[in-house]
Structure formats: C-alpha cells, structure tokens
Amino acid sequence: MDWLQPKTCGGAPVLDVLVVGGGQCGVVAAFALMRDKVRNLLVLDRAPHGREGPWTTYARMHNLRSWKDQSGPDLGVPSLTYQAWHEAQFGTASWETLRYIPKEFWNDYLLWLRRVVGVPVRNGVEAGRIGPARTDDGLPCLRVETSAGPMLARKVVLATGQEGAGIWWMPDFIRALPAHLRAHSADAIDFGALRGKVVAVLGAGASAFDNAAMALEAGAAEVHLFCRRAEPMVVQPYRWLTFAGFMRHIHEMPDEWRWRFMAHVLGLREGFPPDTYARVLAFPNFTMHVGRPWSDARVQDCQAVVATSRGDFTADFLICGTGVRMDPALVPELAGCAHNIARWSDRYTPPAEEANPRLGAFPYLADDYSFQERVLGDTPWMRDIHLFGIGTTMSFGPAGASINAMGIAVPRLAAGITRGLFASDLPRFYDSLRAYDVAQVEIDPTRIAAD
C-alpha cells in the first residue's frame, strides 16, 4: 500500500527521492524504489534523451563486455530482461546467434525499460550543490540546486557513474597542454580530425585500447599505446568476483578483508578483452610500448612531446585512458560537505605492503551506500545522500558499476533508502497505527448471546 505522506518545505513540495543520473544505475534504482511504493520521485540527467550514460557517448567498444544472458536491470522480472527485449525486436534466431550485446542495442533496451516501468526522468537538467533543509513538519530533507531551479528531496541518490565521488583524471603535465593537443578517453573526441595524424594513448585498459582502435579506424597514420607496466594486464579480475557470495556479502566483511580483496583487484587494474585487442591488431600501424610511462610533456612545433622512461616521443594528439580520481571536493553536488566525507584512509590503515593512497581516497560508505561523516555532528544531513557509482567500489566491490551486480546491489540500495524514510518518520507511523480503525467485518448484534 502507499505508505509515504507528501511533505512540504516552506510550502514547496518535497520529493521522497531525487536520483541524479538517468543512466542504467539511476533508472534501475528508481524502478526498485517504485516497486516499494516510493512513487514521489524524480530522476534528473543533464544529457538529452537517449544520451544518458556512456553507451552512445564515450563508450567506444562495439559490444558490451558482459555475457549476453546476464541479468540486472530487470530485477528478476523475466519479461524485462534484455533477452526478452531482443527476441521481441529481432526474433529468437537472432538471439541464438548473438555473441555479445551491441552497445547501441543496450542503450535502446534501457530506454525501453525506463518507458515500460514508468520511471520519471527529466532530461537537460544538471544538479549542483546539495545542502540541508527541513520539511514543514520538522523532518530533515535536502535542497539541491539545479539548472532548473532548486529542488527538495528527503533522499538523494548520486547515480552519476564514474563522476559520483571524483573526476576523470589525467596527469597534470598533460592537462597543462593546449586542449587541441590532448583529451581524456571520456571526452568528446573528433576522431575524424585525427586522420593522417600520429596519436599517442596513455594507458593499457579496455578504454585506452578502444580509443586507440577508434583513431586507427578513423585513418590515423600511427597509433602508439603506452603501458606503464612491463607486462600488460591480460587477466580480468572482475570475472572472478561475479559470484553471489562476494557481491552480496563483501561489504559485511571486516575492513581488513574488504581492503585486501579490493586493493588486489584495483591494483591489477582492468584487463582488456580479446575482441578489443584484435581490433587494434588488425592495423599494422599500431604499436604497443610496455614499461614506458610518461613523466612530462611540452609543446614543440605545434606537436606534443612526452617524456618517457626511454626518451621523448612526439605526437600530434594525446589520449589519456587514465580513469578517475576520487576527490569529492571536485564534485559540484558535494561542495557543501566534501570536507567531512569519511574516506577509507580515515577509517582503516592497511599494512605497509598493502598501502595505496589512491584507494585510501575512496569514500567509506555506510551499509545503505550513504556518506559517513569524518567528524560526527558536523554535517549529519549527509546520511541522506546515497552514492551509487564507481565510488562505491572499495566499500561494496563493483556494486555501483556492474550490470551483473545490479540484482543484488540495487535492492540493497532501495532497502537502505526505504529504511531511512521509515525511521525518520516513526512517530507519525505509530500515530497512524494507533488511529487505524478500518473494520474488516460488521458484527451482527443479533448473533451475540445475551447475558
């Protein structure tokens, strides 16, 4: 039954949940909440319809890297699986011969799912700073500045993927170069402009290889990929951890084991799949440099010159496949509380041989994916901001960044949010119970024995 009462703040309506991010995580989180009758919610996305998430923007592989029969966004409803959608669109024979899911099909499927289950998404709206407020009946809520004006909500979910608790990162000496000479792999890149050019790519993960392939396919004269390691990473550790024991329970384990597992996985970095490697090997003008990190860069004769461990290298354009850096202070939504967000380095000190400052910068999250305070009592309203993206990795494993994990992670997120909504309004619920007087039957007084 409906169980949440509409709230106001200064007479303005208050959402029960505002989800920032209309990609797969945001939409599926909203779907799970709606199944629990949390219907006073809204999903925002700054992108236009159909451009939410990475699939038609910076995802430059041909196909998803997961198995075609994975489940996740469907939340256990068979008719909402990708397979059900694909067979309805293209027939059973097409499904049987399909190897991996084309990323454009996946994007279409997510848009269909969003429409069919009725998730309310408002496109073209960018969220900004989050701060504290109170409803007119005294409950805590949040005020979110947006490009469409302020919005109020009792709970906020940051489902902004890689950027939820940090920024796309590249070395400072590369960022200092003119913008026409460099880009991050997540940037909008005009690959057609690289035709006939020498392109250098930093990184040896899947994204770096995808961008190298795009440049080659666009007609680049040469593409050189630089790997810091002496041996490229050919093992995909995320394949190992896709089992229920890990995905469901790693967040419940002692910190030393959470750190140990995830530090090993993230220390290995993500491997590149065989299809991606085959894509670049198809071009004789592709060269991979191993054990050759970059240490500096400069502009010379309108080109970029990078200093490497084996001498300078000159290129017309640089692409950094260097992932993200955790730093909540650089996230606009968290500007009002970033200073007090507890990080792993605040809560756990690993043995010296396991120390890693990069991983220590990840947020140390509560069991409902909410931020925790570094100094208790300074920003208590942070408990109503729930992170659901790559920043959850150290606390939960790949919960907020994996299709395979959705069936476990999203219901856990929804349960944490509904628990908070229920707990914050306990007196009202108790009064409602005491006042409940809906009779199930009408007693016939003539059938009651007289004394």
C-alpha positions in Angstrom: 0.0 0.0 0.0 1.0 3.6 -0.3 2.9 4.5 2.9 4.6 7.8 2.4 2.9 11.1 3.2 3.5 14.1 1.0 5.9 16.7 2.6 6.5 20.3 2.0 9.3 22.8 2.9 8.3 26.4 3.1 5.1 25.3 1.3 7.1 23.8 -1.7 6.7 20.1 -2.4 9.4 17.8 -1.3 10.3 14.7 -3.3 10.8 11.5 -1.3 13.8 10.6 -3.5 15.7 12.6 -6.2 18.0 10.5 -8.3 20.8 12.4 -10.0 21.8 10.5 -13.2 19.5 8.8 -15.7 21.8 6.1 -16.9 21.3 2.4 -16.1 22.1 2.7 -12.4 19.8 5.7 -11.8 16.8 4.3 -13.8 17.1 0.8 -12.1 17.4 2.4 -8.7 14.2 4.3 -9.3 12.5 1.2 -10.6 13.4 -0.7 -7.4 12.0 2.2 -5.2 8.8 2.4 -7.2 8.3 -1.3 -6.6 8.4 -0.5 -2.9 5.7 2.2 -3.5 8.1 5.1 -3.3 6.5 6.9 -6.2 7.1 10.6 -5.3 10.5 10.5 -7.0 12.3 12.1 -10.0 15.4 11.2 -12.0 17.5 14.0 -13.4 20.0 13.8 -16.2 21.9 16.6 -17.8 22.1 14.8 -21.2 19.3 14.9 -23.8 17.1 11.8 -24.1 19.0 8.8 -25.4 22.4 10.2 -24.5 22.3 9.3 -20.8 25.3 7.2 -19.6 28.3 6.1 -21.7 26.7 3.9 -24.4 26.4 6.5 -27.2 29.0 8.9 -25.9 32.4 7.8 -24.5 31.9 4.0 -24.6 33.9 3.3 -27.7 33.8 -0.5 -27.8 31.5 -2.3 -30.3 29.8 -4.6 -27.7 29.2 -4.9 -24.0 32.0 -6.9 -22.3 29.5 -8.9 -20.2 27.7 -12.1 -21.3 24.6 -11.6 -23.3 22.4 -13.6 -20.9 23.3 -11.5 -17.8 20.5 -10.2 -15.7 20.5 -6.9 -13.8 18.2 -4.0 -14.8 15.2 -6.4 -14.9 15.5 -7.0 -11.1 14.3 -10.6 -11.6 11.3 -9.9 -13.8 11.7 -12.3 -16.8 9.7 -10.2 -19.3 12.0 -7.2 -18.6 15.3 -9.0 -19.4 17.5 -7.9 -22.3 16.8 -11.3 -23.9 13.0 -10.7 -23.8 13.5 -7.3 -25.4 15.9 -8.6 -28.1 13.7 -11.6 -29.0 10.7 -9.2 -29.3 12.7 -6.9 -31.6 14.7 -9.3 -33.7 13.4 -12.8 -33.1 14.6 -15.9 -31.3 17.0 -16.9 -34.1 18.8 -13.5 -33.8 19.2 -14.1 -30.0 20.6 -17.6 -30.5 23.3 -16.3 -32.9 24.1 -13.2 -30.9 27.5 -13.4 -29.2 27.7 -10.1 -27.3 25.2 -7.3 -27.0 26.0 -4.3 -29.2 26.2 -1.2 -27.0 23.6 0.7 -29.1 21.1 -2.2 -28.6 21.8 -2.0 -24.8 21.1 1.7 -24.9 17.8 1.1 -26.7 16.9 -1.6 -24.2 17.5 0.7 -21.2 15.3 3.4 -22.8 12.6 0.8 -23.4 12.8 -0.4 -19.8 12.6 3.1 -18.5 9.5 3.8 -20.5 7.7 0.5 -19.8 8.2 0.6 -16.0 7.3 4.3 -15.9 10.4 5.8 -14.4 10.0 9.6 -14.4 13.2 11.2 -16.0 13.7 14.9 -16.6 16.4 15.4 -19.2 18.5 18.5 -19.8 18.8 19.4 -16.1 22.1 19.5 -14.2 22.3 19.1 -10.5 24.5 21.2 -8.3 25.3 21.8 -4.7 23.3 19.8 -2.1 22.6 21.3 1.3 20.4 20.7 4.4 16.8 21.8 4.8 13.7 20.7 6.9 10.2 19.8 6.0 7.4 21.9 7.4 6.7 19.1 9.9 10.3 19.1 11.1 11.9 16.2 9.2 15.3 16.5 7.6 15.4 16.9 3.9 17.9 18.2 1.2 17.9 21.2 -1.0 19.5 20.5 -4.4 20.5 23.4 -6.6 19.8 22.6 -10.3 19.9 24.3 -13.6 16.1 24.3 -13.5 16.0 25.9 -10.0 16.2 24.4 -6.5 14.6 21.1 -5.8 13.8 19.5 -2.4 14.0 15.8 -1.5 14.2 13.7 1.6 16.8 11.4 -0.1 19.2 12.0 -2.9 20.9 9.2 -4.9 24.0 10.2 -6.8 24.0 7.7 -9.7 26.4 9.6 -11.9 28.7 6.7 -12.7 32.4 7.5 -12.7 31.9 11.1 -11.5 29.9 10.5 -8.4 32.8 11.0 -6.0 35.6 12.3 -8.2 36.6 13.4 -11.7 38.1 12.0 -14.8 41.8 12.2 -14.3 44.9 12.8 -16.4 48.4 13.8 -15.3 48.7 17.5 -14.6 51.5 17.9 -17.1 49.1 16.6 -19.8 46.2 18.7 -18.7 48.5 21.8 -18.9 48.9 21.3 -22.7 46.6 23.1 -25.1 43.2 21.4 -25.4 43.6 20.8 -29.1 46.6 18.5 -28.4 45.1 16.2 -25.8 41.9 14.6 -24.4 40.7 12.2 -21.9 39.2 9.0 -23.2 35.8 10.1 -21.7 35.9 13.4 -23.6 34.1 14.0 -26.9 36.8 13.4 -29.4 36.7 14.3 -33.1 38.3 11.1 -34.4 37.9 12.2 -38.0 40.3 15.1 -37.3 43.0 12.5 -36.4 43.2 11.2 -40.0 46.8 11.2 -41.1 48.0 12.1 -37.6 50.3 10.4 -35.1 48.3 9.6 -31.9 49.7 8.5 -28.6 47.5 6.8 -26.0 48.4 6.6 -22.3 47.0 3.5 -20.5 46.5 -0.2 -21.2 43.0 -0.8 -20.0 40.0 -1.6 -22.2 39.1 2.1 -22.6 42.6 3.0 -23.8 42.5 0.2 -26.4 39.0 1.3 -27.5 40.2 4.8 -28.1 43.3 3.6 -29.9 41.0 1.5 -32.2 38.8 4.5 -32.9 41.8 6.5 -34.0 43.0 3.7 -36.2 39.6 3.2 -37.8 39.4 6.9 -38.5 42.6 6.8 -40.5 45.3 7.9 -38.1 48.8 7.5 -39.6 50.2 5.8 -36.5 48.8 5.0 -33.1 51.1 4.2 -30.2 49.8 2.9 -26.9 52.0 3.3 -23.8 51.7 0.9 -20.9 53.3 1.8 -17.5 53.7 -1.9 -16.6 56.5 -4.1 -18.0 53.8 -6.7 -18.8 50.3 -5.7 -20.0 47.4 -6.8 -17.8 45.8 -9.8 -19.6 43.8 -11.1 -16.7 40.3 -9.6 -16.0 39.9 -9.8 -12.1 36.3 -8.7 -12.3 35.5 -12.1 -14.0 36.5 -13.8 -10.7 34.3 -11.9 -8.3 31.0 -12.2 -10.1 29.5 -14.7 -7.7 26.8 -14.2 -5.1 29.0 -14.8 -2.0 31.3 -11.9 -2.9 28.8 -9.4 -4.4 26.2 -9.9 -1.7 28.5 -10.0 1.4 31.9 -8.3 0.8 30.5 -5.1 2.4 29.8 -7.1 5.6 33.3 -8.4 6.0 35.9 -6.8 8.3 37.7 -3.8 6.8 41.0 -5.6 6.5 39.4 -8.2 4.2 37.5 -5.6 2.2 40.6 -3.7 1.7 42.7 -6.8 0.9 40.3 -8.0 -1.8 39.6 -4.7 -3.5 43.2 -3.4 -3.2 44.3 -6.5 -5.1 41.6 -6.2 -7.8 42.1 -2.5 -8.3 45.9 -2.8 -8.1 45.7 -5.2 -11.0 43.6 -2.7 -12.9 41.1 -3.8 -15.5 42.3 -6.1 -18.3 41.4 -5.6 -21.9 39.2 -8.2 -23.7 40.4 -10.3 -26.7 37.9 -8.6 -29.1 39.3 -5.2 -28.2 42.9 -6.4 -28.7 42.0 -7.9 -32.0 40.5 -4.6 -33.1 43.9 -2.8 -32.9 46.0 -5.7 -34.1 44.1 -5.5 -37.4 46.1 -2.4 -38.2 49.8 -2.6 -39.0 50.3 1.0 -37.9 49.5 0.1 -34.3 52.4 -0.2 -31.8 52.3 -1.0 -28.1 55.0 0.3 -25.8 55.3 -1.6 -22.5 57.2 -0.5 -19.4 57.2 3.1 -20.8 55.3 5.5 -18.5 55.1 9.2 -19.3 56.7 11.7 -16.9 56.3 15.1 -18.6 55.1 16.8 -21.7 55.7 20.0 -23.7 54.6 21.7 -26.9 57.1 21.8 -29.7 56.5 22.8 -33.3 52.7 22.5 -32.8 53.0 19.0 -31.6 53.0 17.3 -28.1 56.3 15.9 -26.9 56.0 13.5 -24.0 59.0 12.5 -21.8 59.1 8.7 -21.3 61.4 6.3 -19.5 63.0 5.6 -22.8 63.3 9.1 -24.3 60.9 11.6 -25.8 58.0 10.7 -28.1 56.4 13.2 -30.4 52.7 13.0 -31.4 50.0 15.2 -33.0 47.4 14.2 -30.4 47.4 12.6 -26.9 44.6 10.5 -25.4 44.6 9.6 -21.7 42.9 6.4 -20.8 43.6 7.0 -17.2 40.3 6.6 -15.4 39.1 8.6 -12.5 40.5 10.1 -9.3 38.4 10.1 -6.1 38.1 13.6 -4.8 34.6 14.6 -3.5 35.8 18.2 -3.3 35.7 18.4 -7.1 32.1 17.2 -7.4 29.7 20.1 -7.6 26.9 18.3 -5.7 29.2 17.6 -2.8 30.7 21.1 -2.4 28.9 21.7 0.9 30.1 18.5 2.6 33.1 17.1 0.8 35.4 18.3 3.6 33.6 16.0 6.0 33.1 12.9 3.9 34.9 9.9 5.6 37.4 8.2 3.3 38.9 4.8 3.7 42.2 6.5 4.8 40.2 8.0 7.8 38.9 4.6 8.9 41.4 2.0 8.1 45.2 1.8 8.0 46.4 -1.2 6.0 49.8 -3.0 6.4 52.6 -1.1 4.8 52.8 -3.7 2.0 49.1 -3.1 1.1 49.2 0.7 1.4 47.8 2.6 -1.6 46.9 6.4 -1.3 44.8 6.2 -4.4 42.5 3.6 -2.8 42.5 5.4 0.6 40.8 8.3 -1.1 37.6 6.3 -1.9 34.6 7.2 0.4 34.0 5.0 3.3 30.3 4.3 2.9 27.5 3.1 5.3 25.7 -0.1 4.6 23.0 1.8 2.7 25.5 3.5 0.4 25.2 6.8 2.2 28.2 9.0 3.0 29.5 8.9 6.6 30.9 11.9 8.5 34.6 12.3 9.2 33.7 14.5 12.2 30.5 13.3 13.7 27.8 16.0 14.1 29.4 18.5 11.6 27.2 17.5 8.6 24.7 15.0 9.8 22.5 15.6 6.7 25.0 13.7 4.6 23.3 10.5 5.7 20.6 11.2 3.3 22.9 11.3 0.2 23.4 7.8 -1.2 26.2 7.1 -3.7 25.6 4.6 -6.4 28.5 4.6 -8.9 32.2 3.7 -9.2 32.9 5.4 -5.9 31.3 2.5 -4.0 34.0 0.1 -5.1 36.1 -0.1 -2.0 33.1 -0.4 0.3 31.0 -2.8 -1.7 33.0 -4.2 -4.6 31.7 -3.3 -8.1 28.2 -2.7 -6.8 27.6 0.6 -8.4 29.4 -0.1 -11.7 28.5 -3.5 -12.8 25.5 -4.8 -14.7 26.0 -8.3 -13.1 25.8 -6.8 -9.6 22.6 -4.9 -10.1 20.3 -7.8 -9.0 22.0 -7.7 -5.6 23.1 -4.1 -5.2 20.0 -2.2 -6.3 17.6 -3.9 -3.9 20.1 -3.3 -1.1 20.2 0.4 -2.0 16.4 0.6 -2.2 16.1 -1.1 1.2 18.5 1.3 2.7 16.6 4.3 1.4 13.2 3.0 2.5 14.6 2.1 5.9 15.7 5.7 6.3 12.4 7.1 5.1 10.6 4.9 7.6 12.9 5.5 10.5 12.8 9.3 10.2 9.0 9.4 10.5 8.4 6.7 13.2 6.2 8.9 15.4 3.8 9.5 12.5 3.7 5.9 11.6 2.9 4.9 15.2 0.2 7.5 15.5 -1.2 6.2 12.2 -1.2 2.7 13.6 -3.0 3.8 16.8 -5.6 5.6 14.7 -6.2 2.7 12.3 -9.8 1.6 12.7 -10.8 0.1 9.4 -13.1 -2.8 10.3 -12.9 -6.0 8.2 -16.3 -7.3 9.2 -19.5 -5.9 10.6 -20.7 -7.8 13.7 -24.3 -8.9 13.7 -25.5 -8.0 17.2 -28.4 -10.4 16.9 -26.0 -13.3 16.8 -24.3 -12.4 20.1 -25.6 -14.4 23.0 -27.4 -12.4 25.7 -26.0 -12.5 29.3 
